[in-house]
Every structure is written in structure tokens, then in C-alpha cells.
Amino acid sequence: MPKTAIFLADGFEEIEALTVVDLLRRANIEISTVSIMGRKNVTGSHNITVEADSLLEETDFDSLDMLILPGGMPGTTNLADCKALTDKIKEFDEKDKMLCAICAAPTVFGKLGILKGKKACCFPGREEDLLGADVQTSSVTKDGHFITSRGMGTAIDFGLAIIEHYQGSDAATSMASKIVYRA
């Protein structure tokens, strides 16, 4: 079974993070919520506090198959400023392991220079930070070991794309039907 983690920082976009967690758990894809804040309670950009499953410093990155970044402000800035996390993102890129981000968070990958020559999308108006990427306007863009998405309104599409990556299009279509998405 694939093992994934989504990284939470103060100011994260709640819907982008929790929608992905919900969908992956419904699909029986292991996902952990990981706080980069040094404490388990993390407050989102709309003052909703959640308790993460674990802390960054407790994370066994070697056991993970995918890293996921939600957007939100200043959550994205906090993720980008976390050297321990960005070092692991670069390691995942070097190993062609899955990296996923939504909204403003794909800019973390862009600023690290790992999107060069890759198709990617992000929140409208942040495209200049996708350094070297072939910028797309689709709700979700998959290229190689990257899945990116545009924002809160595309969170379900993003989660379904991750399900499709691991379980195929039939599983993603089935999940969409189960949650009455685009019925």
C-alpha cells in the first residue's frame, strides 16, 4: 500500500489539505498529516485548528512514496521556509518520487528549480513562481512525478488525481460517484 504525507504549516488552506486527506483515507491510501510547526496543533488560514498526526522531525521519509503540499497563506510561505522539508522535497525529486502541491504550494517546487521543463499549474497570479515550468491552466496537471492543482475549487479533482495515480481511473471515477461529485 502506498504511504503518503501531507505537510501542514500555520496558514494552510483547510479545504485543500483536509479534502485530500478525506479522499485518500476513503480510498484506503495511507496518508499522514505532518506538522512542520514543532507542535501538533496547526491553525489554517481561516482560523480552523487541526491536530496533525505527527511532527516533521518524527517523519520517516524513506518510508514515504509521496509528499503533498496544500496551499494557503502564509502556509505556503511557511512550507517554503522550512529547510528540513525543502531538503526532502529535493531528495524526492532526485529519486523521481511523487511530489504533489495545490494552489500556491506548487511555487515551492518552482522556487526550488525542480519544475524546469515540466507541465505544472498553480493559483492564478502565481505562475511567475513556477520557474522554468510549462504553465498550464487545467484544474490538475500531472507530469512525471509531479501532480499540481490550482486552488480550493480544484481540491476534489486534486485528490481524485492522486487516487487515479495509485489505483487507476476506474477507482477515481468510482470515488467521484460515491461522493456524488459531478453527478
C-alpha positions as CSV (number, residue, x, y, z in Angstrom):
1,M,0.0,0.0,0.0
2,P,1.4,3.4,-0.9
3,K,2.3,5.7,2.0
4,T,1.8,9.4,1.7
5,A,2.1,12.5,3.9
6,I,0.6,16.0,3.7
7,F,2.5,18.8,5.4
8,L,0.7,21.4,7.5
9,A,2.0,24.8,8.4
10,D,0.2,27.7,10.1
11,G,-1.8,29.4,7.5
12,F,-2.5,26.3,5.4
13,E,-5.7,26.2,3.3
14,E,-8.0,23.9,5.2
15,I,-10.1,22.6,2.3
16,E,-7.1,21.8,0.2
17,A,-5.5,19.8,2.9
18,L,-8.5,18.1,4.5
19,T,-10.2,17.2,1.3
20,V,-7.1,15.3,0.1
21,V,-6.8,13.5,3.5
22,D,-10.5,12.6,3.4
23,L,-10.4,11.3,-0.1
24,L,-7.3,9.3,0.3
25,R,-8.5,7.7,3.5
26,R,-11.8,6.8,1.8
27,A,-9.7,5.1,-0.9
28,N,-7.6,3.2,1.7
29,I,-4.4,5.1,0.7
30,E,-2.4,5.7,3.8
31,I,-1.9,9.4,4.4
32,S,-0.5,11.1,7.5
33,T,-0.9,14.8,8.4
34,V,2.5,16.2,9.4
35,S,3.1,19.5,11.2
36,I,6.2,21.4,10.4
37,M,5.5,23.8,13.3
38,G,7.1,21.8,16.1
39,R,3.7,21.2,17.6
40,K,0.8,19.0,16.6
41,N,-1.9,21.8,16.6
42,V,-1.8,23.8,13.4
43,T,-4.1,26.7,12.6
44,G,-5.2,27.1,9.0
45,S,-5.7,30.4,7.1
46,H,-9.3,30.6,8.2
47,N,-8.6,30.1,11.9
48,I,-9.5,26.4,11.9
49,T,-7.1,24.5,14.1
50,V,-6.4,20.8,13.4
51,E,-4.3,18.3,15.2
52,A,-1.7,16.7,13.0
53,D,-0.9,13.0,13.2
54,S,2.8,13.7,13.7
55,L,5.6,16.2,13.6
56,L,8.1,16.7,10.8
57,E,11.0,15.7,13.0
58,E,9.3,12.3,13.6
59,T,8.8,11.6,9.9
60,D,10.5,8.6,8.3
61,F,10.8,10.0,4.8
62,D,12.3,6.8,3.5
63,S,9.0,5.0,4.1
64,L,7.0,7.6,2.1
65,D,6.0,7.3,-1.5
66,M,4.5,10.8,-1.9
67,L,4.8,14.3,-0.4
68,I,1.8,16.6,-0.6
69,L,1.7,20.3,0.0
70,P,-1.5,22.3,0.5
71,G,-1.6,26.0,-0.4
72,G,-2.9,28.9,1.6
73,M,-1.2,31.9,3.0
74,P,1.0,32.2,4.9
75,G,1.0,28.4,4.9
76,T,2.8,28.2,1.6
77,T,5.5,30.6,2.7
78,N,6.0,28.7,5.9
79,L,6.4,25.4,3.9
80,A,8.9,27.1,1.6
81,D,10.9,28.5,4.5
82,C,11.2,25.0,6.2
83,K,14.7,23.8,5.1
84,A,14.2,20.4,6.6
85,L,11.1,19.9,4.3
86,T,12.6,21.5,1.2
87,D,15.7,19.3,1.5
88,K,13.4,16.3,1.5
89,I,11.5,17.6,-1.5
90,K,14.7,17.9,-3.4
91,E,15.7,14.4,-2.4
92,F,12.3,13.1,-3.6
93,D,12.8,14.9,-6.9
94,E,16.2,13.4,-7.4
95,K,14.7,9.9,-6.9
96,D,11.7,10.7,-9.1
97,K,9.4,10.0,-6.1
98,M,5.9,11.7,-6.2
99,L,5.6,15.3,-5.3
100,C,2.1,17.0,-5.2
101,A,1.0,20.5,-4.5
102,I,-2.1,22.6,-4.8
103,C,-2.9,26.4,-5.0
104,A,0.2,28.5,-4.2
105,A,2.2,25.5,-3.0
106,P,3.5,24.4,-6.5
107,T,5.6,27.6,-6.2
108,V,7.6,25.8,-3.5
109,F,8.7,23.4,-6.2
110,G,9.2,26.2,-8.7
111,K,11.4,28.2,-6.4
112,L,13.5,25.1,-5.8
113,G,14.1,24.8,-9.5
114,I,12.6,21.3,-9.9
115,L,9.8,22.2,-12.3
116,K,12.1,23.1,-15.2
117,G,10.6,21.6,-18.4
118,K,7.7,20.1,-16.5
119,K,4.0,21.0,-17.0
120,A,2.5,22.5,-13.9
121,C,-0.3,24.7,-12.7
122,C,-0.9,26.8,-9.6
123,F,-3.2,29.5,-8.2
124,P,-3.9,32.2,-10.8
125,G,-1.4,35.1,-10.5
126,R,1.4,33.0,-9.0
127,E,2.6,31.5,-12.3
128,E,5.8,33.5,-12.4
129,D,7.0,31.5,-9.4
130,L,6.7,28.2,-11.3
131,L,10.3,28.9,-12.5
132,G,11.0,27.1,-15.8
133,A,7.7,25.2,-15.9
134,D,5.4,24.9,-18.9
135,V,2.5,26.6,-17.1
136,Q,-1.0,25.0,-17.6
137,T,-4.5,26.3,-16.7
138,S,-6.1,22.9,-16.2
139,S,-7.6,22.1,-12.8
140,V,-5.0,19.4,-12.3
141,T,-1.7,18.8,-14.2
142,K,0.3,15.6,-14.0
143,D,3.8,15.4,-15.5
144,G,6.2,12.7,-14.5
145,H,6.4,12.5,-10.7
146,F,4.5,15.8,-10.2
147,I,0.8,16.4,-9.7
148,T,-0.2,20.1,-9.3
149,S,-3.5,21.8,-9.0
150,R,-4.9,25.4,-9.0
151,G,-6.8,26.0,-5.7
152,M,-9.6,25.3,-3.2
153,G,-12.1,24.8,-6.0
154,T,-10.0,22.0,-7.5
155,A,-9.3,20.2,-4.3
156,I,-11.6,17.2,-5.1
157,D,-10.0,17.0,-8.6
158,F,-6.6,17.0,-7.0
159,G,-7.5,14.3,-4.5
160,L,-9.0,12.2,-7.3
161,A,-5.9,12.6,-9.4
162,I,-3.8,11.1,-6.6
163,I,-6.2,8.2,-6.2
164,E,-6.0,7.7,-10.0
165,H,-2.2,7.7,-9.8
166,Y,-2.2,4.8,-7.3
167,Q,-5.4,2.9,-8.1
168,G,-6.3,3.8,-11.7
169,S,-9.0,5.8,-13.4
170,D,-11.8,3.3,-12.5
171,A,-11.1,3.8,-8.8
172,A,-11.1,7.6,-9.2
173,T,-14.3,7.5,-11.2
174,S,-15.9,5.2,-8.6
175,M,-14.8,7.5,-5.7
176,A,-16.2,10.5,-7.6
177,S,-19.5,8.7,-7.9
178,K,-19.5,7.7,-4.2
179,I,-19.2,11.3,-3.1
180,V,-21.7,12.5,-5.7
181,Y,-19.1,14.6,-7.4
182,R,-20.3,15.9,-10.8
183,A,-23.2,13.5,-10.8
